[in-house]
Amino acid sequence: MYVVCKDHVEIAIDDFVDVYEEAPDIVDLEKTHFANWEPPAHCEHCQASARFLVV
């Protein structure tokens, strides 16, 4: 699972495919809310706001 900004979503997709050898699901964190999980505020690769969950 990767939480990234718009600029790093392609890197997260590539990393996911390298590890799991299948295409990930991409969730827009601005349009989706979770009852029991609060996503990180920042991208895993930089300090920009996290926008996408790649799972």
C-alpha distance matrix in Angstrom:
0.0 3.8 6.9 9.9 13.5 15.5 16.7 13.5 11.8 13.6 12.4 8.7 9.9 12.1 9.8 7.7 11.3 12.7 10.6 10.6 13.7 13.0 12.3 9.1 9.8 10.0 10.9 13.5 13.2 17.0 17.8 15.6 16.1 14.8 17.6 16.0 13.1 13.7 11.0 11.8 14.8 14.2 12.1 10.6 13.3 16.2 17.8 17.6 16.4 12.8 13.3 10.3 7.0 5.6 4.7
3.8 0.0 3.8 6.2 10.0 12.1 13.2 10.0 8.8 11.0 9.8 6.3 8.6 11.0 9.0 8.1 11.8 13.1 11.9 12.7 15.2 14.6 13.2 10.1 10.7 9.6 10.4 12.1 11.8 15.3 16.8 15.3 16.0 15.5 18.6 17.4 14.0 13.5 10.1 10.0 12.4 11.1 8.6 7.2 9.8 12.6 14.3 14.0 13.2 9.8 10.5 8.0 5.7 5.0 6.7
6.9 3.8 0.0 3.8 7.3 10.1 11.6 9.3 8.5 11.7 11.1 8.1 10.7 13.4 12.0 11.5 15.0 16.5 15.7 16.4 18.7 17.7 15.8 12.4 12.0 9.8 9.5 10.0 9.0 12.3 14.3 13.2 13.8 13.9 17.1 16.2 12.6 11.2 7.5 7.1 8.9 7.8 5.8 6.1 9.0 10.7 11.7 10.9 9.6 6.0 7.2 5.7 4.7 6.4 8.9
9.9 6.2 3.8 0.0 3.8 6.7 7.9 5.9 5.9 9.4 9.1 7.2 10.1 12.6 11.9 12.3 15.4 16.8 16.8 17.8 19.6 18.7 16.3 13.5 13.2 10.4 10.6 10.1 9.8 12.2 14.7 14.6 15.7 16.6 20.0 19.5 15.9 14.0 10.2 9.1 9.5 7.3 4.1 5.7 7.0 8.4 9.7 8.3 7.8 4.9 5.9 5.4 6.6 7.9 11.3
13.5 10.0 7.3 3.8 0.0 3.8 5.5 5.5 6.3 9.8 10.3 9.7 12.0 14.5 14.6 15.3 17.9 19.4 20.0 21.0 22.3 21.1 18.4 15.8 15.2 11.9 11.7 10.1 10.0 11.3 14.2 15.0 16.5 18.1 21.6 21.6 18.1 15.8 12.1 11.0 9.9 7.6 5.2 8.2 8.2 8.1 8.8 6.2 6.0 4.7 4.8 6.2 9.0 10.6 14.3
15.5 12.1 10.1 6.7 3.8 0.0 3.8 5.6 5.5 8.4 10.2 10.3 11.6 14.1 15.2 15.8 17.8 19.7 20.8 21.5 22.2 20.8 17.7 15.5 14.9 11.4 11.7 9.8 11.0 11.7 14.1 15.6 17.9 19.9 23.5 24.0 20.7 18.6 15.1 14.5 13.4 11.3 9.0 11.5 10.9 10.9 11.9 8.9 8.8 7.9 6.3 7.1 10.4 11.4 15.2
16.7 13.2 11.6 7.9 5.5 3.8 0.0 3.8 5.9 7.5 8.6 10.0 11.7 13.2 14.4 15.9 17.7 18.9 20.4 21.8 22.3 21.4 18.6 17.0 17.1 14.0 14.9 13.5 14.5 15.4 17.9 19.3 21.4 23.1 26.7 26.8 23.3 21.2 17.5 16.2 15.1 12.3 9.4 11.3 9.4 9.5 11.3 9.0 10.4 10.1 9.6 10.2 13.0 13.3 17.0
13.5 10.0 9.3 5.9 5.5 5.6 3.8 0.0 3.8 5.5 5.3 6.4 8.8 10.1 10.8 12.5 14.5 15.5 16.8 18.3 19.1 18.6 16.2 14.5 15.1 12.5 13.9 13.4 14.3 16.0 18.4 19.0 20.8 22.0 25.6 25.2 21.7 19.9 16.1 14.8 14.5 11.5 8.0 8.7 7.1 8.6 11.2 9.8 11.1 9.7 9.8 9.2 11.1 10.7 14.3
11.8 8.8 8.5 5.9 6.3 5.5 5.9 3.8 0.0 3.8 5.5 5.1 6.2 8.7 9.8 10.5 12.4 14.2 15.4 16.2 16.9 15.7 12.9 11.1 11.5 8.9 10.7 10.8 12.4 14.4 16.1 16.6 18.8 20.0 23.7 23.6 20.3 19.0 15.3 14.9 15.1 12.9 9.5 10.3 9.9 11.7 13.9 12.1 12.2 9.9 8.8 7.0 8.7 7.8 11.4
13.6 11.0 11.7 9.4 9.8 8.4 7.5 5.5 3.8 0.0 3.8 5.4 5.1 6.2 8.6 9.8 10.6 12.3 14.4 15.3 15.2 14.3 11.8 11.1 12.5 10.7 13.4 13.9 15.9 17.9 19.3 19.8 22.2 23.3 26.9 26.8 23.6 22.5 18.8 18.4 18.8 16.3 12.7 12.8 11.7 13.9 16.7 15.1 15.8 13.7 12.6 10.6 11.7 9.8 12.9
12.4 9.8 11.1 9.1 10.3 10.2 8.6 5.3 5.5 3.8 0.0 3.8 5.4 5.1 6.1 8.6 10.0 10.5 12.4 14.2 14.5 14.6 12.9 12.1 14.0 12.6 15.2 15.9 17.3 19.7 21.4 21.4 23.4 23.9 27.4 26.8 23.4 22.3 18.5 17.6 18.3 15.4 11.7 10.7 9.3 12.2 15.5 14.7 15.9 13.8 13.7 11.9 12.3 10.3 13.0
8.7 6.3 8.1 7.2 9.7 10.3 10.0 6.4 5.1 5.4 3.8 0.0 3.8 5.4 5.0 6.1 8.6 9.8 10.6 12.0 13.1 12.7 11.0 9.3 11.1 9.9 12.4 13.7 14.8 17.7 19.1 18.7 20.3 20.6 24.0 23.2 19.9 19.2 15.5 15.0 16.3 14.0 10.4 9.3 9.3 12.5 15.3 14.6 14.9 12.1 12.1 9.5 9.1 6.8 9.4
9.9 8.6 10.7 10.1 12.0 11.6 11.7 8.8 6.2 5.1 5.4 3.8 0.0 3.8 5.5 5.1 6.2 8.6 10.0 10.4 10.7 9.7 7.6 6.7 9.1 8.6 11.9 13.7 15.7 18.5 19.3 18.9 21.0 21.3 24.8 24.4 21.4 21.1 17.7 17.8 19.2 17.2 13.8 13.0 13.0 16.1 18.8 17.6 17.6 14.7 13.7 10.6 10.0 6.8 8.8
12.1 11.0 13.4 12.6 14.5 14.1 13.2 10.1 8.7 6.2 5.1 5.4 3.8 0.0 3.8 5.5 5.2 6.1 8.7 10.1 9.7 10.0 9.0 9.4 12.4 12.4 15.7 17.5 19.3 22.1 23.1 22.7 24.7 24.8 28.2 27.5 24.5 24.2 20.7 20.4 21.8 19.4 15.7 14.3 13.7 16.9 20.1 19.5 20.1 17.4 16.9 14.1 13.5 10.3 11.8
9.8 9.0 12.0 11.9 14.6 15.2 14.4 10.8 9.8 8.6 6.1 5.0 5.5 3.8 0.0 3.8 5.5 5.1 6.3 8.6 9.5 10.6 10.4 9.9 13.0 13.2 16.1 18.1 19.2 22.3 23.5 22.6 24.1 23.8 26.9 25.7 22.6 22.4 19.0 18.5 20.4 18.0 14.5 12.3 12.2 15.9 19.1 19.0 19.6 16.8 17.0 14.2 12.9 9.8 10.8
7.7 8.1 11.5 12.3 15.3 15.8 15.9 12.5 10.5 9.8 8.6 6.1 5.1 5.5 3.8 0.0 3.8 5.4 5.2 5.9 7.4 7.7 7.5 6.7 9.9 10.9 13.9 16.5 17.8 21.2 21.8 20.5 22.0 21.5 24.5 23.4 20.6 21.0 17.9 18.1 20.4 18.6 15.4 13.5 14.4 17.9 20.6 20.2 20.1 16.9 16.6 13.3 11.3 7.7 7.7
11.3 11.8 15.0 15.4 17.9 17.8 17.7 14.5 12.4 10.6 10.0 8.6 6.2 5.2 5.5 3.8 0.0 3.8 5.5 5.3 4.6 5.3 5.9 7.2 10.9 12.5 16.0 18.7 20.5 23.7 24.0 22.9 24.8 24.3 27.5 26.6 24.0 24.5 21.4 21.8 23.9 22.1 18.7 17.0 17.3 20.8 23.8 23.2 23.2 20.0 19.3 16.0 14.3 10.5 10.2
12.7 13.1 16.5 16.8 19.4 19.7 18.9 15.5 14.2 12.3 10.5 9.8 8.6 6.1 5.1 5.4 3.8 0.0 3.8 6.0 5.7 8.2 9.7 10.8 14.5 15.8 19.1 21.6 23.1 26.4 27.0 25.9 27.5 26.8 29.8 28.5 25.7 26.2 23.0 22.9 25.1 22.9 19.5 17.2 17.2 20.9 24.1 24.1 24.5 21.6 21.5 18.4 16.7 13.1 12.8
10.6 11.9 15.7 16.8 20.0 20.8 20.4 16.8 15.4 14.4 12.4 10.6 10.0 8.7 6.3 5.2 5.5 3.8 0.0 3.8 5.9 8.4 10.4 10.6 14.1 15.8 18.7 21.5 22.6 26.1 26.6 25.0 26.1 25.0 27.7 26.0 23.5 24.3 21.5 21.5 24.1 22.3 19.3 16.7 17.4 21.2 24.1 24.3 24.5 21.3 21.5 18.3 15.9 12.5 11.4
10.6 12.7 16.4 17.8 21.0 21.5 21.8 18.3 16.2 15.3 14.2 12.0 10.4 10.1 8.6 5.9 5.3 6.0 3.8 0.0 3.8 5.5 8.1 8.7 12.1 14.5 17.4 20.7 22.0 25.5 25.5 23.8 25.0 23.8 26.4 25.0 22.9 24.1 21.6 22.3 25.0 23.7 20.8 18.6 19.8 23.4 26.1 25.9 25.5 22.1 21.7 18.2 15.5 12.0 10.0
13.7 15.2 18.7 19.6 22.3 22.2 22.3 19.1 16.9 15.2 14.5 13.1 10.7 9.7 9.5 7.4 4.6 5.7 5.9 3.8 0.0 3.8 7.1 9.3 12.9 15.4 18.8 21.9 23.8 27.1 26.9 25.5 27.2 26.3 29.1 28.1 26.0 27.1 24.4 25.1 27.6 26.0 22.8 20.9 21.5 25.1 28.0 27.5 27.4 24.0 23.3 19.7 17.5 13.8 12.3
13.0 14.6 17.7 18.7 21.1 20.8 21.4 18.6 15.7 14.3 14.6 12.7 9.7 10.0 10.6 7.7 5.3 8.2 8.4 5.5 3.8 0.0 3.8 6.4 9.8 12.7 16.1 19.3 21.5 24.6 24.1 22.8 24.8 24.1 27.0 26.4 24.4 25.6 23.0 24.2 26.5 25.3 22.3 20.9 21.8 25.1 27.7 26.8 26.2 22.8 21.5 17.8 15.7 12.0 10.4
12.3 13.2 15.8 16.3 18.4 17.7 18.6 16.2 12.9 11.8 12.9 11.0 7.6 9.0 10.4 7.5 5.9 9.7 10.4 8.1 7.1 3.8 0.0 3.8 6.9 9.4 13.0 16.1 18.6 21.5 20.9 19.9 22.3 22.1 25.3 25.1 23.0 23.8 21.1 22.4 24.4 23.2 20.2 19.4 20.3 23.3 25.7 24.3 23.6 20.2 18.5 14.8 13.2 9.7 8.9
9.1 10.1 12.4 13.5 15.8 15.5 17.0 14.5 11.1 11.1 12.1 9.3 6.7 9.4 9.9 6.7 7.2 10.8 10.6 8.7 9.3 6.4 3.8 0.0 3.8 6.3 9.7 12.9 15.1 18.2 17.7 16.5 18.6 18.4 21.6 21.4 19.2 20.0 17.4 18.9 20.9 20.1 17.3 16.8 18.1 21.0 23.0 21.6 20.5 17.0 15.4 11.6 9.6 6.1 5.2
9.8 10.7 12.0 13.2 15.2 14.9 17.1 15.1 11.5 12.5 14.0 11.1 9.1 12.4 13.0 9.9 10.9 14.5 14.1 12.1 12.9 9.8 6.9 3.8 0.0 3.8 6.6 10.1 12.4 15.3 14.4 13.1 15.5 15.5 18.9 19.2 17.3 18.1 15.7 17.8 19.7 19.4 17.1 17.3 19.0 21.4 22.9 21.1 19.4 15.8 13.7 10.0 8.1 5.8 5.2
10.0 9.6 9.8 10.4 11.9 11.4 14.0 12.5 8.9 10.7 12.6 9.9 8.6 12.4 13.2 10.9 12.5 15.8 15.8 14.5 15.4 12.7 9.4 6.3 3.8 0.0 3.8 6.7 9.3 12.0 11.6 11.0 13.7 14.5 18.1 18.7 16.4 16.4 13.8 15.6 16.9 16.5 14.4 15.2 16.7 18.7 19.9 17.8 16.0 12.6 10.1 6.5 5.7 4.7 6.4
10.9 10.4 9.5 10.6 11.7 11.7 14.9 13.9 10.7 13.4 15.2 12.4 11.9 15.7 16.1 13.9 16.0 19.1 18.7 17.4 18.8 16.1 13.0 9.7 6.6 3.8 0.0 3.8 6.0 8.8 8.1 7.2 10.0 11.2 14.9 15.9 13.7 13.7 11.4 13.7 14.9 15.3 14.0 15.4 17.4 18.8 19.3 17.0 14.5 11.2 8.5 5.5 5.0 6.5 8.0
13.5 12.1 10.0 10.1 10.1 9.8 13.5 13.4 10.8 13.9 15.9 13.7 13.7 17.5 18.1 16.5 18.7 21.6 21.5 20.7 21.9 19.3 16.1 12.9 10.1 6.7 3.8 0.0 3.8 5.5 5.6 6.3 9.4 11.7 15.5 16.9 14.6 13.6 11.3 13.3 13.4 13.9 13.1 15.4 17.1 17.7 17.7 14.9 12.2 9.5 6.1 4.8 6.6 9.0 11.4
13.2 11.8 9.0 9.8 10.0 11.0 14.5 14.3 12.4 15.9 17.3 14.8 15.7 19.3 19.2 17.8 20.5 23.1 22.6 22.0 23.8 21.5 18.6 15.1 12.4 9.3 6.0 3.8 0.0 3.8 5.4 5.1 6.9 9.3 12.9 14.2 11.6 10.1 8.1 10.2 10.3 11.6 11.7 14.2 16.5 16.7 16.1 13.5 10.3 7.6 5.3 5.4 6.7 10.2 12.3
17.0 15.3 12.3 12.2 11.3 11.7 15.4 16.0 14.4 17.9 19.7 17.7 18.5 22.1 22.3 21.2 23.7 26.4 26.1 25.5 27.1 24.6 21.5 18.2 15.3 12.0 8.8 5.5 3.8 0.0 3.8 5.9 7.8 11.2 14.4 16.3 14.2 12.2 10.8 12.5 11.5 13.1 13.7 16.7 18.6 18.1 17.0 14.0 10.5 9.2 6.5 8.1 10.3 13.6 15.9
17.8 16.8 14.3 14.7 14.2 14.1 17.9 18.4 16.1 19.3 21.4 19.1 19.3 23.1 23.5 21.8 24.0 27.0 26.6 25.5 26.9 24.1 20.9 17.7 14.4 11.6 8.1 5.6 5.4 3.8 0.0 3.8 6.9 10.4 13.6 16.0 14.6 13.6 12.7 15.2 14.8 16.5 16.8 19.5 21.5 21.4 20.6 17.6 14.2 12.4 9.5 9.8 11.2 14.1 15.8
15.6 15.3 13.2 14.6 15.0 15.6 19.3 19.0 16.6 19.8 21.4 18.7 18.9 22.7 22.6 20.5 22.9 25.9 25.0 23.8 25.5 22.8 19.9 16.5 13.1 11.0 7.2 6.3 5.1 5.9 3.8 0.0 3.8 6.8 10.1 12.5 11.3 11.0 10.6 13.7 14.2 16.3 16.6 18.8 21.3 21.7 21.0 18.5 15.0 12.6 10.3 9.8 9.9 12.9 13.8
16.1 16.0 13.8 15.7 16.5 17.9 21.4 20.8 18.8 22.2 23.4 20.3 21.0 24.7 24.1 22.0 24.8 27.5 26.1 25.0 27.2 24.8 22.3 18.6 15.5 13.7 10.0 9.4 6.9 7.8 6.9 3.8 0.0 3.8 6.7 9.2 8.4 8.2 9.0 12.5 13.3 16.0 17.0 19.0 22.0 22.2 21.1 19.1 15.5 13.2 11.9 11.8 11.3 14.6 15.1
14.8 15.5 13.9 16.6 18.1 19.9 23.1 22.0 20.0 23.3 23.9 20.6 21.3 24.8 23.8 21.5 24.3 26.8 25.0 23.8 26.3 24.1 22.1 18.4 15.5 14.5 11.2 11.7 9.3 11.2 10.4 6.8 3.8 0.0 3.8 5.7 5.5 6.9 8.5 12.3 14.0 16.8 17.8 19.1 22.4 23.1 22.1 20.7 17.2 14.6 14.0 13.3 11.7 14.5 14.2
17.6 18.6 17.1 20.0 21.6 23.5 26.7 25.6 23.7 26.9 27.4 24.0 24.8 28.2 26.9 24.5 27.5 29.8 27.7 26.4 29.1 27.0 25.3 21.6 18.9 18.1 14.9 15.5 12.9 14.4 13.6 10.1 6.7 3.8 0.0 3.8 6.0 8.1 10.9 14.4 16.2 19.4 20.7 21.9 25.4 25.9 24.7 23.6 20.1 17.8 17.5 17.0 15.2 18.0 17.3
16.0 17.4 16.2 19.5 21.6 24.0 26.8 25.2 23.6 26.8 26.8 23.2 24.4 27.5 25.7 23.4 26.6 28.5 26.0 25.0 28.1 26.4 25.1 21.4 19.2 18.7 15.9 16.9 14.2 16.3 16.0 12.5 9.2 5.7 3.8 0.0 3.8 7.0 10.0 13.2 15.6 18.6 19.9 20.5 24.2 25.0 23.9 23.4 20.2 17.7 18.1 17.4 15.1 17.6 16.6
13.1 14.0 12.6 15.9 18.1 20.7 23.3 21.7 20.3 23.6 23.4 19.9 21.4 24.5 22.6 20.6 24.0 25.7 23.5 22.9 26.0 24.4 23.0 19.2 17.3 16.4 13.7 14.6 11.6 14.2 14.6 11.3 8.4 5.5 6.0 3.8 0.0 3.8 6.3 9.4 12.1 14.9 16.2 16.7 20.4 21.2 20.3 19.8 16.8 14.2 14.9 14.3 12.1 14.8 14.3
13.7 13.5 11.2 14.0 15.8 18.6 21.2 19.9 19.0 22.5 22.3 19.2 21.1 24.2 22.4 21.0 24.5 26.2 24.3 24.1 27.1 25.6 23.8 20.0 18.1 16.4 13.7 13.6 10.1 12.2 13.6 11.0 8.2 6.9 8.1 7.0 3.8 0.0 3.8 6.6 8.7 11.8 13.7 14.7 18.3 18.5 17.1 16.6 13.5 11.4 12.6 12.9 11.6 14.8 15.2
11.0 10.1 7.5 10.2 12.1 15.1 17.5 16.1 15.3 18.8 18.5 15.5 17.7 20.7 19.0 17.9 21.4 23.0 21.5 21.6 24.4 23.0 21.1 17.4 15.7 13.8 11.4 11.3 8.1 10.8 12.7 10.6 9.0 8.5 10.9 10.0 6.3 3.8 0.0 3.8 6.4 8.7 10.0 11.2 14.7 15.1 14.1 13.5 10.6 8.0 9.5 9.6 8.4 11.7 12.8
11.8 10.0 7.1 9.1 11.0 14.5 16.2 14.8 14.9 18.4 17.6 15.0 17.8 20.4 18.5 18.1 21.8 22.9 21.5 22.3 25.1 24.2 22.4 18.9 17.8 15.6 13.7 13.3 10.2 12.5 15.2 13.7 12.5 12.3 14.4 13.2 9.4 6.6 3.8 0.0 3.8 5.6 7.5 8.6 12.0 12.1 10.9 11.0 8.7 6.8 9.7 10.5 9.9 12.9 14.5
14.8 12.4 8.9 9.5 9.9 13.4 15.1 14.5 15.1 18.8 18.3 16.3 19.2 21.8 20.4 20.4 23.9 25.1 24.1 25.0 27.6 26.5 24.4 20.9 19.7 16.9 14.9 13.4 10.3 11.5 14.8 14.2 13.3 14.0 16.2 15.6 12.1 8.7 6.4 3.8 0.0 3.8 7.1 9.5 12.1 10.9 8.8 8.4 5.8 5.6 8.7 10.9 11.6 14.8 17.0
14.2 11.1 7.8 7.3 7.6 11.3 12.3 11.5 12.9 16.3 15.4 14.0 17.2 19.4 18.0 18.6 22.1 22.9 22.3 23.7 26.0 25.3 23.2 20.1 19.4 16.5 15.3 13.9 11.6 13.1 16.5 16.3 16.0 16.8 19.4 18.6 14.9 11.8 8.7 5.6 3.8 0.0 3.8 6.5 8.5 7.1 5.4 5.6 4.6 4.6 8.4 10.4 11.5 14.0 16.7
12.1 8.6 5.8 4.1 5.2 9.0 9.4 8.0 9.5 12.7 11.7 10.4 13.8 15.7 14.5 15.4 18.7 19.5 19.3 20.8 22.8 22.3 20.2 17.3 17.1 14.4 14.0 13.1 11.7 13.7 16.8 16.6 17.0 17.8 20.7 19.9 16.2 13.7 10.0 7.5 7.1 3.8 0.0 3.8 5.4 5.4 5.9 5.7 5.9 4.6 7.7 8.7 9.8 11.6 14.6
10.6 7.2 6.1 5.7 8.2 11.5 11.3 8.7 10.3 12.8 10.7 9.3 13.0 14.3 12.3 13.5 17.0 17.2 16.7 18.6 20.9 20.9 19.4 16.8 17.3 15.2 15.4 15.4 14.2 16.7 19.5 18.8 19.0 19.1 21.9 20.5 16.7 14.7 11.2 8.6 9.5 6.5 3.8 0.0 3.8 5.9 7.8 8.9 9.6 8.0 10.8 10.7 10.7 11.5 13.9
13.3 9.8 9.0 7.0 8.2 10.9 9.4 7.1 9.9 11.7 9.3 9.3 13.0 13.7 12.2 14.4 17.3 17.2 17.4 19.8 21.5 21.8 20.3 18.1 19.0 16.7 17.4 17.1 16.5 18.6 21.5 21.3 22.0 22.4 25.4 24.2 20.4 18.3 14.7 12.0 12.1 8.5 5.4 3.8 0.0 3.8 7.2 8.5 10.5 9.8 12.2 12.4 13.1 13.4 16.2
16.2 12.6 10.7 8.4 8.1 10.9 9.5 8.6 11.7 13.9 12.2 12.5 16.1 16.9 15.9 17.9 20.8 20.9 21.2 23.4 25.1 25.1 23.3 21.0 21.4 18.7 18.8 17.7 16.7 18.1 21.4 21.7 22.2 23.1 25.9 25.0 21.2 18.5 15.1 12.1 10.9 7.1 5.4 5.9 3.8 0.0 3.8 5.6 8.6 9.2 12.0 13.4 14.8 15.8 18.9
17.8 14.3 11.7 9.7 8.8 11.9 11.3 11.2 13.9 16.7 15.5 15.3 18.8 20.1 19.1 20.6 23.8 24.1 24.1 26.1 28.0 27.7 25.7 23.0 22.9 19.9 19.3 17.7 16.1 17.0 20.6 21.0 21.1 22.1 24.7 23.9 20.3 17.1 14.1 10.9 8.8 5.4 5.9 7.8 7.2 3.8 0.0 3.8 6.6 8.5 11.7 13.9 15.6 17.4 20.5
17.6 14.0 10.9 8.3 6.2 8.9 9.0 9.8 12.1 15.1 14.7 14.6 17.6 19.5 19.0 20.2 23.2 24.1 24.3 25.9 27.5 26.8 24.3 21.6 21.1 17.8 17.0 14.9 13.5 14.0 17.6 18.5 19.1 20.7 23.6 23.4 19.8 16.6 13.5 11.0 8.4 5.6 5.7 8.9 8.5 5.6 3.8 0.0 3.8 6.4 8.8 11.5 14.0 16.1 19.4
16.4 13.2 9.6 7.8 6.0 8.8 10.4 11.1 12.2 15.8 15.9 14.9 17.6 20.1 19.6 20.1 23.2 24.5 24.5 25.5 27.4 26.2 23.6 20.5 19.4 16.0 14.5 12.2 10.3 10.5 14.2 15.0 15.5 17.2 20.1 20.2 16.8 13.5 10.6 8.7 5.8 4.6 5.9 9.6 10.5 8.6 6.6 3.8 0.0 3.8 6.2 9.5 11.9 14.7 17.9
12.8 9.8 6.0 4.9 4.7 7.9 10.1 9.7 9.9 13.7 13.8 12.1 14.7 17.4 16.8 16.9 20.0 21.6 21.3 22.1 24.0 22.8 20.2 17.0 15.8 12.6 11.2 9.5 7.6 9.2 12.4 12.6 13.2 14.6 17.8 17.7 14.2 11.4 8.0 6.8 5.6 4.6 4.6 8.0 9.8 9.2 8.5 6.4 3.8 0.0 3.8 6.2 8.2 11.0 14.1
13.3 10.5 7.2 5.9 4.8 6.3 9.6 9.8 8.8 12.6 13.7 12.1 13.7 16.9 17.0 16.6 19.3 21.5 21.5 21.7 23.3 21.5 18.5 15.4 13.7 10.1 8.5 6.1 5.3 6.5 9.5 10.3 11.9 14.0 17.5 18.1 14.9 12.6 9.5 9.7 8.7 8.4 7.7 10.8 12.2 12.0 11.7 8.8 6.2 3.8 0.0 3.8 7.1 10.0 13.3
10.3 8.0 5.7 5.4 6.2 7.1 10.2 9.2 7.0 10.6 11.9 9.5 10.6 14.1 14.2 13.3 16.0 18.4 18.3 18.2 19.7 17.8 14.8 11.6 10.0 6.5 5.5 4.8 5.4 8.1 9.8 9.8 11.8 13.3 17.0 17.4 14.3 12.9 9.6 10.5 10.9 10.4 8.7 10.7 12.4 13.4 13.9 11.5 9.5 6.2 3.8 0.0 3.8 6.3 9.6
7.0 5.7 4.7 6.6 9.0 10.4 13.0 11.1 8.7 11.7 12.3 9.1 10.0 13.5 12.9 11.3 14.3 16.7 15.9 15.5 17.5 15.7 13.2 9.6 8.1 5.7 5.0 6.6 6.7 10.3 11.2 9.9 11.3 11.7 15.2 15.1 12.1 11.6 8.4 9.9 11.6 11.5 9.8 10.7 13.1 14.8 15.6 14.0 11.9 8.2 7.1 3.8 0.0 3.8 6.3
5.6 5.0 6.4 7.9 10.6 11.4 13.3 10.7 7.8 9.8 10.3 6.8 6.8 10.3 9.8 7.7 10.5 13.1 12.5 12.0 13.8 12.0 9.7 6.1 5.8 4.7 6.5 9.0 10.2 13.6 14.1 12.9 14.6 14.5 18.0 17.6 14.8 14.8 11.7 12.9 14.8 14.0 11.6 11.5 13.4 15.8 17.4 16.1 14.7 11.0 10.0 6.3 3.8 0.0 3.8
4.7 6.7 8.9 11.3 14.3 15.2 17.0 14.3 11.4 12.9 13.0 9.4 8.8 11.8 10.8 7.7 10.2 12.8 11.4 10.0 12.3 10.4 8.9 5.2 5.2 6.4 8.0 11.4 12.3 15.9 15.8 13.8 15.1 14.2 17.3 16.6 14.3 15.2 12.8 14.5 17.0 16.7 14.6 13.9 16.2 18.9 20.5 19.4 17.9 14.1 13.3 9.6 6.3 3.8 0.0
